[in-house]
Amino acid sequence: MNKRHSTDYKTYLSEEELPTHFYNIRADMKQDIAPMLNPGNQKPVTVSDLEPVFATELAKQELNNTDRFIEIPEEVRNFYKMYRPSPLVHAKFLEKELDTPAKIYYKFEGNNTSGSHKLNSAIVQAYYAKEQGLSSLTTETGAGQWGTALAMACGFFGLDLHVYMVKCSAEQKPYRKAVMETYGARVTPSPSLETKVGRAILEKDPDNSGSLGTAISEAVEEALATDNCRYVLGSVLNQVLLHQSIIGLETKAALEKIGVTPDIVIGCAGGGSNLGGLIAPFMRDRLAGKEAPYFIAVEPASCPTLTRGTFAYDFCDVGKVTPLAKMYTLGSGFIPSSNHAGGLRYHGMSPILSQLYHDGFLDEARAVEQTKVFEAATTFARVEGTLPAPESAHAIRVAMDEALKCKETGEEKTIVFGLTGTGYFDLAAYASYRNGTMTDYIPTEEDLQRSLQNIPHIAGIQ
Ligand SMILES: *Cc1c(COP(=O)(O)O)cnc(C)c1O
């Protein structure tokens, strides 16, 4: 590594350049997000409403819309040093493959065992739980990256962890369970018989294959019923976007180091945490009226939250035990078609990103079909070497499409995207793409209406 910690291909920040503070975009938003509402009395939630569910410091972060920078605890920074700063890669081989005048860069977050950016927030949430003297945490996981990341974080700080894993994912990915258990977590397929809400769901529908919304309800119920236990969530929440701002802060610093200004920044969007984190410091420029890139959120056509959802207060879970958040939503009962393999299957979207999209600061949301996503993933794996997570491949798809547009117009745009993780646990999906059994299911208007009609009516509000 030379003095600039960069080569032609990769740019690394040094350990000393690891950010010391997270960036809280809420401090700079023109229109703050609508307050989360208590589902009981429909009043804005307070720290004391959230404390039974979240560790106190995290409850404070969730509601903090004034502190622009929040210090990263030293123990967390030390943990980060095991896998951060993460590299910014100049995708020269992809540029050559596409024969495009565009310049393509990606921020790679897959270089840790959990295989995704989720570890960035997991370690912070486990740290504050331990600081508070809690003994255990509960959570949900869909594809398994969040559960794995949290298992690593809880293993590191010596906390017990119970993971409710969406049943169909648990069946498709038995080795995810083995990794989580290796790090000391207990894993239960959801819906389960361990909670009231799980038993109620199974009584009505014994074959229910589970959803993130179901698993969240189970995990929250257990946290509330257990002493010294709290619930943690790996996306959607304001605190998670805050922690993921480390992605964007490093990306901006690395680009400045090599003198590159991005024209387009692209990220996949499930609950919105990696995209929110990646764009945060660039969005700060946009909000301050300075020059800023064009922002694109990419979502699956089978779970089109931003492109076809409604901006309204909705529940974050199926059991309706969580606070109401104002966000783009498909309705808390929405379950993507079972042949959807690409992750990003949550019914809602981060309230912060939702507000920024509603107000026109997040420029565009684009929905892409999964066969096109796996086509892009395959090209990327062959030329750039890394086998991408299907979620990340949504961003690759749109980065490639934008680069191909540049080929037509001759424009030399600079495109930056988030490569959020690796796809080693998604090989069943890669295999179904290869053998031609993968299909694209786009929900019909009736499918969406059925789910959207369950969005609650709240007296005096909506
Ligand atoms: C969870 C996950 C996502 C989507 O979550 P966001 O909160 O929208 O970032 C994207 N990529 C990978 C690899 C993931 O594990």
The ligand as a Gaussian input file, in Angstrom:
#p B3LYP/6-31G(d) Opt

LIG

0 1
 C      -30.309000      -6.326000       4.676000
 C      -29.561000      -6.100000       3.441000
 C      -29.934000      -5.110000       2.526000
 C      -31.156000      -4.263000       2.693000
 O      -31.327000      -3.584000       3.860000
 P      -31.295000      -1.983000       3.956000
 O      -31.689000      -1.692000       5.329000
 O      -32.260000      -1.459000       2.931000
 O      -29.911000      -1.596000       3.657000
 C      -29.157000      -4.911000       1.413000
 N      -28.075000      -5.677000       1.169000
 C      -27.691000      -6.650000       2.016000
 C      -26.490000      -7.454000       1.671000
 C      -28.415000      -6.887000       3.170000
 O      -28.023000      -7.850000       4.002000

